[in-house]
Amino acid sequence: MNEIRCGSCRKLLMKSAERAIVGPVEVKCPRCGTLNNLRPLEPFSERPERQIPEKTCPGNSSSKTP
Ligand SMILES: [Zn+2]
């Protein structure tokens, strides 16, 4: 799930699946009133993270192991 946050105050606005947004979406932040424009195929994140395979070094990761 992707967390959709306000671009101004970082308030969590909604969560969506990867391809849940298929068209332009406008979300008005209830806290600061900023109108956030969401577009598909554009990750709503400041850090573009590529999908890195996690099979590189098992046991050497700080993430939780299922
Ligand atoms: Zn806001």
N, CA, C, O and the ligand as a Tripos MOL2 file, in Angstrom:
@<TRIPOS>MOLECULE
protein
  265   263    67     0     0
PROTEIN
NO_CHARGES

@<TRIPOS>ATOM
      1 N           0.8450   -1.2050    0.0000 N.3       1 MET1
      2 CA          0.0000    0.0000    0.0000 C.3       1 MET1
      3 C           0.8790    1.2520    0.0000 C.2       1 MET1
      4 O           1.9110    1.3210    0.6670 O.2       1 MET1
      5 N           0.4340    2.2180   -0.7610 N.am      2 ASN2
      6 CA          1.1360    3.4840   -0.7850 C.3       2 ASN2
      7 C           0.4360    4.4750    0.1390 C.2       2 ASN2
      8 O          -0.7890    4.5960    0.1390 O.2       2 ASN2
      9 N           1.2240    5.1620    0.9060 N.am      3 GLU3
     10 CA          0.6580    6.1700    1.7810 C.3       3 GLU3
     11 C           0.6130    7.5070    1.0450 C.2       3 GLU3
     12 O           1.6360    8.0210    0.5920 O.2       3 GLU3
     13 N          -0.5810    8.0500    0.9390 N.am      4 ILE4
     14 CA         -0.7320    9.3420    0.2910 C.3       4 ILE4
     15 C          -0.7070   10.4120    1.3760 C.2       4 ILE4
     16 O          -1.5920   10.4890    2.2290 O.2       4 ILE4
     17 N           0.3230   11.2230    1.3130 N.am      5 ARG5
     18 CA          0.4710   12.2460    2.3470 C.3       5 ARG5
     19 C           0.3580   13.6380    1.7440 C.2       5 ARG5
     20 O           0.6120   13.8520    0.5590 O.2       5 ARG5
     21 N          -0.0280   14.5660    2.5940 N.am      6 CYS6
     22 CA         -0.1240   15.9500    2.1670 C.3       6 CYS6
     23 C           1.2690   16.4770    1.8180 C.2       6 CYS6
     24 O           2.2340   16.2510    2.5470 O.2       6 CYS6
     25 N           1.3500   17.1800    0.6930 N.am      7 GLY7
     26 CA          2.6450   17.6830    0.2570 C.3       7 GLY7
     27 C           3.1270   18.8560    1.0820 C.2       7 GLY7
     28 O           4.2750   19.2840    0.9560 O.2       7 GLY7
     29 N           2.2660   19.3680    1.9110 N.am      8 SER8
     30 CA          2.6230   20.5380    2.6880 C.3       8 SER8
     31 C           2.9300   20.1990    4.1370 C.2       8 SER8
     32 O           3.9740   20.5850    4.6620 O.2       8 SER8
     33 N           2.0250   19.4800    4.7810 N.am      9 CYS9
     34 CA          2.1750   19.2210    6.2090 C.3       9 CYS9
     35 C           2.4420   17.7340    6.4900 C.2       9 CYS9
     36 O           2.6050   17.3380    7.6440 O.2       9 CYS9
     37 N           2.4850   16.9310    5.4490 N.am     10 ARG10
     38 CA          2.8160   15.5120    5.5760 C.3      10 ARG10
     39 C           1.7410   14.7100    6.2990 C.2      10 ARG10
     40 O           2.0010   13.5890    6.7350 O.2      10 ARG10
     41 N           0.5750   15.2480    6.4290 N.am     11 LYS11
     42 CA         -0.5030   14.4930    7.0570 C.3      11 LYS11
     43 C          -0.9110   13.3370    6.1530 C.2      11 LYS11
     44 O          -1.0230   13.4930    4.9370 O.2      11 LYS11
     45 N          -1.1290   12.1910    6.7540 N.am     12 LEU12
     46 CA         -1.5570   11.0270    5.9810 C.3      12 LEU12
     47 C          -2.9900   11.2280    5.5100 C.2      12 LEU12
     48 O          -3.9140   11.3630    6.3130 O.2      12 LEU12
     49 N          -3.1520   11.2440    4.2100 N.am     13 LEU13
     50 CA         -4.4830   11.5050    3.6520 C.3      13 LEU13
     51 C          -5.2180   10.2090    3.3420 C.2      13 LEU13
     52 O          -6.4010   10.0710    3.6540 O.2      13 LEU13
     53 N          -4.5280    9.2750    2.7370 N.am     14 MET14
     54 CA         -5.1690    8.0080    2.3960 C.3      14 MET14
     55 C          -4.1010    6.9670    2.0820 C.2      14 MET14
     56 O          -2.9130    7.2680    1.9600 O.2      14 MET14
     57 N          -4.5710    5.7460    1.9570 N.am     15 LYS15
     58 CA         -3.6930    4.6870    1.5000 C.3      15 LYS15
     59 C          -4.3050    4.0590    0.2650 C.2      15 LYS15
     60 O          -5.5200    3.8880    0.1710 O.2      15 LYS15
     61 N          -3.4480    3.7200   -0.6750 N.am     16 SER16
     62 CA         -3.9720    3.1360   -1.9040 C.3      16 SER16
     63 C          -3.0740    1.9970   -2.3470 C.2      16 SER16
     64 O          -1.8910    1.9390   -2.0110 O.2      16 SER16
     65 N          -3.6600    1.1100   -3.0980 N.am     17 ALA17
     66 CA         -2.8630    0.0460   -3.6780 C.3      17 ALA17
     67 C          -2.0080    0.6160   -4.8040 C.2      17 ALA17
     68 O          -2.1400    1.7810   -5.1810 O.2      17 ALA17
     69 N          -1.1430   -0.2200   -5.3230 N.am     18 GLU18
     70 CA         -0.1670    0.2630   -6.2890 C.3      18 GLU18
     71 C          -0.8230    0.9260   -7.4990 C.2      18 GLU18
     72 O          -0.4240    2.0140   -7.9160 O.2      18 GLU18
     73 N          -1.8120    0.2720   -8.0460 N.am     19 ARG19
     74 CA         -2.4380    0.8150   -9.2510 C.3      19 ARG19
     75 C          -3.8960    1.2010   -9.0020 C.2      19 ARG19
     76 O          -4.7280    1.1620   -9.9080 O.2      19 ARG19
     77 N          -4.1770    1.5650   -7.7870 N.am     20 ALA20
     78 CA         -5.5550    1.9160   -7.4500 C.3      20 ALA20
     79 C          -5.9490    3.2380   -8.1060 C.2      20 ALA20
     80 O          -7.1030    3.4350   -8.4870 O.2      20 ALA20
     81 N          -4.9870    4.1280   -8.2280 N.am     21 ILE21
     82 CA         -5.2810    5.4280   -8.8230 C.3      21 ILE21
     83 C          -5.0350    5.3520  -10.3290 C.2      21 ILE21
     84 O          -3.8990    5.2030  -10.7810 O.2      21 ILE21
     85 N          -6.1050    5.4560  -11.0810 N.am     22 VAL22
     86 CA         -5.9840    5.3040  -12.5290 C.3      22 VAL22
     87 C          -6.2320    6.6200  -13.2490 C.2      22 VAL22
     88 O          -6.1470    6.6830  -14.4750 O.2      22 VAL22
     89 N          -6.5310    7.6470  -12.5120 N.am     23 GLY23
     90 CA         -6.7700    8.9420  -13.1270 C.3      23 GLY23
     91 C          -6.4040   10.0430  -12.1600 C.2      23 GLY23
     92 O          -6.0570    9.7820  -11.0080 O.2      23 GLY23
     93 N          -6.4810   11.2620  -12.6240 N.am     24 PRO24
     94 CA         -6.1540   12.3920  -11.7480 C.3      24 PRO24
     95 C          -7.0700   12.4400  -10.5330 C.2      24 PRO24
     96 O          -8.2910   12.3300  -10.6540 O.2      24 PRO24
     97 N          -6.4770   12.6010   -9.3850 N.am     25 VAL25
     98 CA         -7.2410   12.6590   -8.1410 C.3      25 VAL25
     99 C          -6.7920   13.8800   -7.3540 C.2      25 VAL25
    100 O          -5.5980   14.1460   -7.2190 O.2      25 VAL25
    101 N          -7.7480   14.6000   -6.8500 N.am     26 GLU26
    102 CA         -7.4250   15.7450   -6.0150 C.3      26 GLU26
    103 C          -7.8930   15.4670   -4.5930 C.2      26 GLU26
    104 O          -9.0430   15.0960   -4.3610 O.2      26 GLU26
    105 N          -6.9940   15.6520   -3.6670 N.am     27 VAL27
    106 CA         -7.3350   15.4250   -2.2600 C.3      27 VAL27
    107 C          -6.9960   16.6880   -1.4830 C.2      27 VAL27
    108 O          -5.8550   17.1520   -1.4800 O.2      27 VAL27
    109 N          -7.9970   17.2240   -0.8350 N.am     28 LYS28
    110 CA         -7.7720   18.4200   -0.0340 C.3      28 LYS28
    111 C          -7.4410   18.0280    1.3910 C.2      28 LYS28
    112 O          -8.1800   17.2860    2.0380 O.2      28 LYS28
    113 N          -6.3390   18.5280    1.8580 N.am     29 CYS29
    114 CA         -5.9070   18.1880    3.2050 C.3      29 CYS29
    115 C          -6.8200   18.8530    4.2290 C.2      29 CYS29
    116 O          -7.0210   20.0670    4.1940 O.2      29 CYS29
    117 N          -7.3700   18.0560    5.1380 N.am     30 PRO30
    118 CA         -8.2690   18.6150    6.1470 C.3      30 PRO30
    119 C          -7.5390   19.4530    7.1850 C.2      30 PRO30
    120 O          -8.1590   20.2320    7.9100 O.2      30 PRO30
    121 N          -6.2410   19.2950    7.2550 N.am     31 ARG31
    122 CA         -5.5060   20.0270    8.2760 C.3      31 ARG31
    123 C          -5.0890   21.4110    7.7910 C.2      31 ARG31
    124 O          -5.3670   22.4180    8.4420 O.2      31 ARG31
    125 N          -4.4100   21.4500    6.6260 N.am     32 CYS32
    126 CA         -3.8720   22.7250    6.1610 C.3      32 CYS32
    127 C          -4.5950   23.2440    4.9260 C.2      32 CYS32
    128 O          -4.3820   24.3870    4.5210 O.2      32 CYS32
    129 N          -5.4430   22.4220    4.3260 N.am     33 GLY33
    130 CA         -6.2400   22.8870    3.2030 C.3      33 GLY33
    131 C          -5.5330   22.8470    1.8700 C.2      33 GLY33
    132 O          -6.0550   23.3400    0.8700 O.2      33 GLY33
    133 N          -4.3460   22.2640    1.8460 N.am     34 THR34
    134 CA         -3.6170   22.1590    0.5900 C.3      34 THR34
    135 C          -4.2760   21.1430   -0.3320 C.2      34 THR34
    136 O          -4.6450   20.0470    0.0910 O.2      34 THR34
    137 N          -4.4170   21.5210   -1.5920 N.am     35 LEU35
    138 CA         -5.0140   20.6160   -2.5580 C.3      35 LEU35
    139 C          -3.9090   19.7890   -3.2010 C.2      35 LEU35
    140 O          -3.0720   20.3060   -3.9410 O.2      35 LEU35
    141 N          -3.9240   18.5160   -2.9070 N.am     36 ASN36
    142 CA         -2.8920   17.6230   -3.4210 C.3      36 ASN36
    143 C          -3.3960   16.9270   -4.6790 C.2      36 ASN36
    144 O          -4.4420   16.2770   -4.6710 O.2      36 ASN36
    145 N          -2.6400   17.0720   -5.7480 N.am     37 ASN37
    146 CA         -3.0010   16.4360   -7.0050 C.3      37 ASN37
    147 C          -2.2450   15.1270   -7.1520 C.2      37 ASN37
    148 O          -1.0140   15.0990   -7.1500 O.2      37 ASN37
    149 N          -2.9900   14.0580   -7.2780 N.am     38 LEU38
    150 CA         -2.3780   12.7460   -7.4110 C.3      38 LEU38
    151 C          -2.5100   12.2820   -8.8500 C.2      38 LEU38
    152 O          -3.5510   12.4560   -9.4830 O.2      38 LEU38
    153 N          -1.4580   11.7000   -9.3450 N.am     39 ARG39
    154 CA         -1.4930   11.1690  -10.7020 C.3      39 ARG39
    155 C          -1.0330    9.7260  -10.6910 C.2      39 ARG39
    156 O          -0.1890    9.3400   -9.8820 O.2      39 ARG39
    157 N          -1.5810    8.9400  -11.5790 N.am     40 PRO40
    158 CA         -1.1230    7.5610  -11.6980 C.3      40 PRO40
    159 C           0.2740    7.5090  -12.2950 C.2      40 PRO40
    160 O           0.7180    8.4560  -12.9430 O.2      40 PRO40
    161 N           0.9470    6.4210  -12.0780 N.am     41 LEU41
    162 CA          2.3000    6.1940  -12.5780 C.3      41 LEU41
    163 C           3.2650    7.2330  -12.0520 C.2      41 LEU41
    164 O           4.2870    7.5190  -12.6760 O.2      41 LEU41
    165 N           2.9460    7.7840  -10.9250 N.am     42 GLU42
    166 CA          3.8460    8.7550  -10.3270 C.3      42 GLU42
    167 C           3.8410    8.5260   -8.8280 C.2      42 GLU42
    168 O           2.9480    8.9970   -8.1240 O.2      42 GLU42
    169 N           4.8100    7.8210   -8.3520 N.am     43 PRO43
    170 CA          4.8450    7.4900   -6.9210 C.3      43 PRO43
    171 C           4.8470    8.7420   -6.0760 C.2      43 PRO43
    172 O           5.6350    9.6630   -6.2900 O.2      43 PRO43
    173 N           3.9480    8.7580   -5.1120 N.am     44 PHE44
    174 CA          3.7840    9.9290   -4.2620 C.3      44 PHE44
    175 C           4.8170    9.8860   -3.1460 C.2      44 PHE44
    176 O           4.4940    9.8160   -1.9600 O.2      44 PHE44
    177 N           6.0570    9.9300   -3.5710 N.am     45 SER45
    178 CA          7.1170    9.8320   -2.5860 C.3      45 SER45
    179 C           8.2610   10.7480   -2.9880 C.2      45 SER45
    180 O           8.5190   10.9560   -4.1740 O.2      45 SER45
    181 N           8.9310   11.2820   -2.0060 N.am     46 GLU46
    182 CA         10.0640   12.1580   -2.3150 C.3      46 GLU46
    183 C          11.2730   11.3450   -2.7310 C.2      46 GLU46
    184 O          12.1130   11.7930   -3.5110 O.2      46 GLU46
    185 N          11.3370   10.1450   -2.1940 N.am     47 ARG47
    186 CA         12.4760    9.2980   -2.5220 C.3      47 ARG47
    187 C          12.0530    8.2320   -3.5220 C.2      47 ARG47
    188 O          11.3080    7.3140   -3.1780 O.2      47 ARG47
    189 N          12.5200    8.3500   -4.7450 N.am     48 PRO48
    190 CA         12.2030    7.3000   -5.7220 C.3      48 PRO48
    191 C          12.9150    6.0100   -5.3730 C.2      48 PRO48
    192 O          14.1340    5.9010   -5.5120 O.2      48 PRO48
    193 N          12.1540    5.0450   -4.9240 N.am     49 GLU49
    194 CA         12.7580    3.7830   -4.5270 C.3      49 GLU49
    195 C          12.5210    2.7200   -5.5830 C.2      49 GLU49
    196 O          11.3830    2.4290   -5.9490 O.2      49 GLU49
    197 N          13.5790    2.1640   -6.0510 N.am     50 ARG50
    198 CA         13.4360    1.0860   -7.0150 C.3      50 ARG50
    199 C          13.1760   -0.2210   -6.2820 C.2      50 ARG50
    200 O          13.5280   -0.3890   -5.1140 O.2      50 ARG50
    201 N          12.5570   -1.1230   -6.9950 N.am     51 GLN51
    202 CA         12.2900   -2.4090   -6.3760 C.3      51 GLN51
    203 C          13.5640   -3.2430   -6.3590 C.2      51 GLN51
    204 O          14.0060   -3.7710   -7.3800 O.2      51 GLN51
    205 N          14.1240   -3.3390   -5.1910 N.am     52 ILE52
    206 CA         15.3630   -4.0850   -5.0490 C.3      52 ILE52
    207 C          15.0450   -5.4950   -4.5660 C.2      52 ILE52
    208 O          14.3580   -5.6710   -3.5590 O.2      52 ILE52
    209 N          15.5350   -6.4810   -5.2710 N.am     53 PRO53
    210 CA         15.3210   -7.8600   -4.8090 C.3      53 PRO53
    211 C          15.9620   -8.0790   -3.4560 C.2      53 PRO53
    212 O          17.1000   -7.6730   -3.2190 O.2      53 PRO53
    213 N          15.2270   -8.7180   -2.5780 N.am     54 GLU54
    214 CA         15.6850   -8.8670   -1.2030 C.3      54 GLU54
    215 C          16.3630  -10.2060   -0.9610 C.2      54 GLU54
    216 O          16.4810  -10.6680    0.1740 O.2      54 GLU54
    217 N          16.8000  -10.8120   -2.0410 N.am     55 LYS55
    218 CA         17.4180  -12.1240   -1.8830 C.3      55 LYS55
    219 C          18.9350  -12.0320   -1.8950 C.2      55 LYS55
    220 O          19.6280  -13.0420   -2.0200 O.2      55 LYS55
    221 N          19.4370  -10.8320   -1.7650 N.am     56 THR56
    222 CA         20.8760  -10.6510   -1.8720 C.3      56 THR56
    223 C          21.6160  -11.2510   -0.6870 C.2      56 THR56
    224 O          22.5370  -12.0510   -0.8520 O.2      56 THR56
    225 N          21.2010  -10.8530    0.5080 N.am     57 CYS57
    226 CA         21.9430  -11.2910    1.6750 C.3      57 CYS57
    227 C          20.9850  -11.5710    2.8260 C.2      57 CYS57
    228 O          20.7330  -10.6920    3.6500 O.2      57 CYS57
    229 N          20.4590  -12.7630    2.8880 N.am     58 PRO58
    230 CA         19.4950  -13.0970    3.9550 C.3      58 PRO58
    231 C          20.1750  -13.0920    5.3170 C.2      58 PRO58
    232 O          21.2790  -13.6130    5.4720 O.2      58 PRO58
    233 N          19.5180  -12.5080    6.2860 N.am     59 GLY59
    234 CA         20.0910  -12.4770    7.6190 C.3      59 GLY59
    235 C          20.8460  -11.1870    7.8860 C.2      59 GLY59
    236 O          21.1440  -10.8480    9.0310 O.2      59 GLY59
    237 N          21.1440  -10.4890    6.8330 N.am     60 ASN60
    238 CA         21.8860   -9.2430    6.9960 C.3      60 ASN60
    239 C          20.9770   -8.0440    6.7790 C.2      60 ASN60
    240 O          21.4340   -6.9630    6.4070 O.2      60 ASN60
    241 N          19.6920   -8.2430    7.0140 N.am     61 SER61
    242 CA         18.7450   -7.1760    6.7970 C.3      61 SER61
    243 C          18.1160   -6.7590    8.1150 C.2      61 SER61
    244 O          17.8910   -7.5860    8.9980 O.2      61 SER61
    245 N          17.8380   -5.4860    8.2380 N.am     62 SER62
    246 CA         17.2400   -4.9990    9.4720 C.3      62 SER62
    247 C          15.7260   -5.1300    9.4400 C.2      62 SER62
    248 O          15.0580   -4.9200   10.4520 O.2      62 SER62
    249 N          15.1810   -5.4790    8.2670 N.am     63 SER63
    250 CA         13.7480   -5.6100    8.1720 C.3      63 SER63
    251 C          13.2920   -6.9170    8.8070 C.2      63 SER63
    252 O          14.0810   -7.8290    9.0590 O.2      63 SER63
    253 N          11.9890   -6.9680    9.0520 N.am     64 LYS64
    254 CA         11.4580   -8.1420    9.6910 C.3      64 LYS64
    255 C          11.4310   -9.3170    8.7070 C.2      64 LYS64
    256 O          11.1150   -9.1580    7.5280 O.2      64 LYS64
    257 N          11.7540  -10.4370    9.2020 N.am     65 THR65
    258 CA         11.7000  -11.6360    8.3770 C.3      65 THR65
    259 C          10.3800  -12.3730    8.6180 C.2      65 THR65
    260 O          10.0490  -12.7200    9.7520 O.2      65 THR65
    261 N           9.6400  -12.6040    7.5480 N.am     66 PRO66
    262 CA          8.3460  -13.2930    7.7130 C.3      66 PRO66
    263 C           8.4920  -14.7280    8.1510 C.2      66 PRO66
    264 O           7.4930  -15.4240    8.3280 O.2      66 PRO66
    265 ZN         -1.7410   19.3600    4.8510 Zn       67 ZN67
@<TRIPOS>BOND
     1     1     2 1
     2     2     3 1
     3     3     4 2
     4     3     5 am
     5     5     6 1
     6     6     7 1
     7     7     8 2
     8     7     9 am
     9     9    10 1
    10    10    11 1
    11    11    12 2
    12    11    13 am
    13    13    14 1
    14    14    15 1
    15    15    16 2
    16    15    17 am
    17    17    18 1
    18    18    19 1
    19    19    20 2
    20    19    21 am
    21    21    22 1
    22    22    23 1
    23    23    24 2
    24    23    25 am
    25    25    26 1
    26    26    27 1
    27    27    28 2
    28    27    29 am
    29    29    30 1
    30    30    31 1
    31    31    32 2
    32    31    33 am
    33    33    34 1
    34    34    35 1
    35    35    36 2
    36    35    37 am
    37    37    38 1
    38    38    39 1
    39    39    40 2
    40    39    41 am
    41    41    42 1
    42    42    43 1
    43    43    44 2
    44    43    45 am
    45    45    46 1
    46    46    47 1
    47    47    48 2
    48    47    49 am
    49    49    50 1
    50    50    51 1
    51    51    52 2
    52    51    53 am
    53    53    54 1
    54    54    55 1
    55    55    56 2
    56    55    57 am
    57    57    58 1
    58    58    59 1
    59    59    60 2
    60    59    61 am
    61    61    62 1
    62    62    63 1
    63    63    64 2
    64    63    65 am
    65    65    66 1
    66    66    67 1
    67    67    68 2
    68    67    69 am
    69    69    70 1
    70    70    71 1
    71    71    72 2
    72    71    73 am
    73    73    74 1
    74    74    75 1
    75    75    76 2
    76    75    77 am
    77    77    78 1
    78    78    79 1
    79    79    80 2
    80    79    81 am
    81    81    82 1
    82    82    83 1
    83    83    84 2
    84    83    85 am
    85    85    86 1
    86    86    87 1
    87    87    88 2
    88    87    89 am
    89    89    90 1
    90    90    91 1
    91    91    92 2
    92    91    93 am
    93    93    94 1
    94    94    95 1
    95    95    96 2
    96    95    97 am
    97    97    98 1
    98    98    99 1
    99    99   100 2
   100    99   101 am
   101   101   102 1
   102   102   103 1
   103   103   104 2
   104   103   105 am
   105   105   106 1
   106   106   107 1
   107   107   108 2
   108   107   109 am
   109   109   110 1
   110   110   111 1
   111   111   112 2
   112   111   113 am
   113   113   114 1
   114   114   115 1
   115   115   116 2
   116   115   117 am
   117   117   118 1
   118   118   119 1
   119   119   120 2
   120   119   121 am
   121   121   122 1
   122   122   123 1
   123   123   124 2
   124   123   125 am
   125   125   126 1
   126   126   127 1
   127   127   128 2
   128   127   129 am
   129   129   130 1
   130   130   131 1
   131   131   132 2
   132   131   133 am
   133   133   134 1
   134   134   135 1
   135   135   136 2
   136   135   137 am
   137   137   138 1
   138   138   139 1
   139   139   140 2
   140   139   141 am
   141   141   142 1
   142   142   143 1
   143   143   144 2
   144   143   145 am
   145   145   146 1
   146   146   147 1
   147   147   148 2
   148   147   149 am
   149   149   150 1
   150   150   151 1
   151   151   152 2
   152   151   153 am
   153   153   154 1
   154   154   155 1
   155   155   156 2
   156   155   157 am
   157   157   158 1
   158   158   159 1
   159   159   160 2
   160   159   161 am
   161   161   162 1
   162   162   163 1
   163   163   164 2
   164   163   165 am
   165   165   166 1
   166   166   167 1
   167   167   168 2
   168   167   169 am
   169   169   170 1
   170   170   171 1
   171   171   172 2
   172   171   173 am
   173   173   174 1
   174   174   175 1
   175   175   176 2
   176   175   177 am
   177   177   178 1
   178   178   179 1
   179   179   180 2
   180   179   181 am
   181   181   182 1
   182   182   183 1
   183   183   184 2
   184   183   185 am
   185   185   186 1
   186   186   187 1
   187   187   188 2
   188   187   189 am
   189   189   190 1
   190   190   191 1
   191   191   192 2
   192   191   193 am
   193   193   194 1
   194   194   195 1
   195   195   196 2
   196   195   197 am
   197   197   198 1
   198   198   199 1
   199   199   200 2
   200   199   201 am
   201   201   202 1
   202   202   203 1
   203   203   204 2
   204   203   205 am
   205   205   206 1
   206   206   207 1
   207   207   208 2
   208   207   209 am
   209   209   210 1
   210   210   211 1
   211   211   212 2
   212   211   213 am
   213   213   214 1
   214   214   215 1
   215   215   216 2
   216   215   217 am
   217   217   218 1
   218   218   219 1
   219   219   220 2
   220   219   221 am
   221   221   222 1
   222   222   223 1
   223   223   224 2
   224   223   225 am
   225   225   226 1
   226   226   227 1
   227   227   228 2
   228   227   229 am
   229   229   230 1
   230   230   231 1
   231   231   232 2
   232   231   233 am
   233   233   234 1
   234   234   235 1
   235   235   236 2
   236   235   237 am
   237   237   238 1
   238   238   239 1
   239   239   240 2
   240   239   241 am
   241   241   242 1
   242   242   243 1
   243   243   244 2
   244   243   245 am
   245   245   246 1
   246   246   247 1
   247   247   248 2
   248   247   249 am
   249   249   250 1
   250   250   251 1
   251   251   252 2
   252   251   253 am
   253   253   254 1
   254   254   255 1
   255   255   256 2
   256   255   257 am
   257   257   258 1
   258   258   259 1
   259   259   260 2
   260   259   261 am
   261   261   262 1
   262   262   263 1
   263   263   264 2
@<TRIPOS>SUBSTRUCTURE
     1 MET1         2 RESIDUE 1 A MET
     2 ASN2         6 RESIDUE 1 A ASN
     3 GLU3        10 RESIDUE 1 A GLU
     4 ILE4        14 RESIDUE 1 A ILE
     5 ARG5        18 RESIDUE 1 A ARG
     6 CYS6        22 RESIDUE 1 A CYS
     7 GLY7        26 RESIDUE 1 A GLY
     8 SER8        30 RESIDUE 1 A SER
     9 CYS9        34 RESIDUE 1 A CYS
    10 ARG10       38 RESIDUE 1 A ARG
    11 LYS11       42 RESIDUE 1 A LYS
    12 LEU12       46 RESIDUE 1 A LEU
    13 LEU13       50 RESIDUE 1 A LEU
    14 MET14       54 RESIDUE 1 A MET
    15 LYS15       58 RESIDUE 1 A LYS
    16 SER16       62 RESIDUE 1 A SER
    17 ALA17       66 RESIDUE 1 A ALA
    18 GLU18       70 RESIDUE 1 A GLU
    19 ARG19       74 RESIDUE 1 A ARG
    20 ALA20       78 RESIDUE 1 A ALA
    21 ILE21       82 RESIDUE 1 A ILE
    22 VAL22       86 RESIDUE 1 A VAL
    23 GLY23       90 RESIDUE 1 A GLY
    24 PRO24       94 RESIDUE 1 A PRO
    25 VAL25       98 RESIDUE 1 A VAL
    26 GLU26      102 RESIDUE 1 A GLU
    27 VAL27      106 RESIDUE 1 A VAL
    28 LYS28      110 RESIDUE 1 A LYS
    29 CYS29      114 RESIDUE 1 A CYS
    30 PRO30      118 RESIDUE 1 A PRO
    31 ARG31      122 RESIDUE 1 A ARG
    32 CYS32      126 RESIDUE 1 A CYS
    33 GLY33      130 RESIDUE 1 A GLY
    34 THR34      134 RESIDUE 1 A THR
    35 LEU35      138 RESIDUE 1 A LEU
    36 ASN36      142 RESIDUE 1 A ASN
    37 ASN37      146 RESIDUE 1 A ASN
    38 LEU38      150 RESIDUE 1 A LEU
    39 ARG39      154 RESIDUE 1 A ARG
    40 PRO40      158 RESIDUE 1 A PRO
    41 LEU41      162 RESIDUE 1 A LEU
    42 GLU42      166 RESIDUE 1 A GLU
    43 PRO43      170 RESIDUE 1 A PRO
    44 PHE44      174 RESIDUE 1 A PHE
    45 SER45      178 RESIDUE 1 A SER
    46 GLU46      182 RESIDUE 1 A GLU
    47 ARG47      186 RESIDUE 1 A ARG
    48 PRO48      190 RESIDUE 1 A PRO
    49 GLU49      194 RESIDUE 1 A GLU
    50 ARG50      198 RESIDUE 1 A ARG
    51 GLN51      202 RESIDUE 1 A GLN
    52 ILE52      206 RESIDUE 1 A ILE
    53 PRO53      210 RESIDUE 1 A PRO
    54 GLU54      214 RESIDUE 1 A GLU
    55 LYS55      218 RESIDUE 1 A LYS
    56 THR56      222 RESIDUE 1 A THR
    57 CYS57      226 RESIDUE 1 A CYS
    58 PRO58      230 RESIDUE 1 A PRO
    59 GLY59      234 RESIDUE 1 A GLY
    60 ASN60      238 RESIDUE 1 A ASN
    61 SER61      242 RESIDUE 1 A SER
    62 SER62      246 RESIDUE 1 A SER
    63 SER63      250 RESIDUE 1 A SER
    64 LYS64      254 RESIDUE 1 A LYS
    65 THR65      258 RESIDUE 1 A THR
    66 PRO66      262 RESIDUE 1 A PRO
    67 ZN67       265 GROUP 0 **** ****
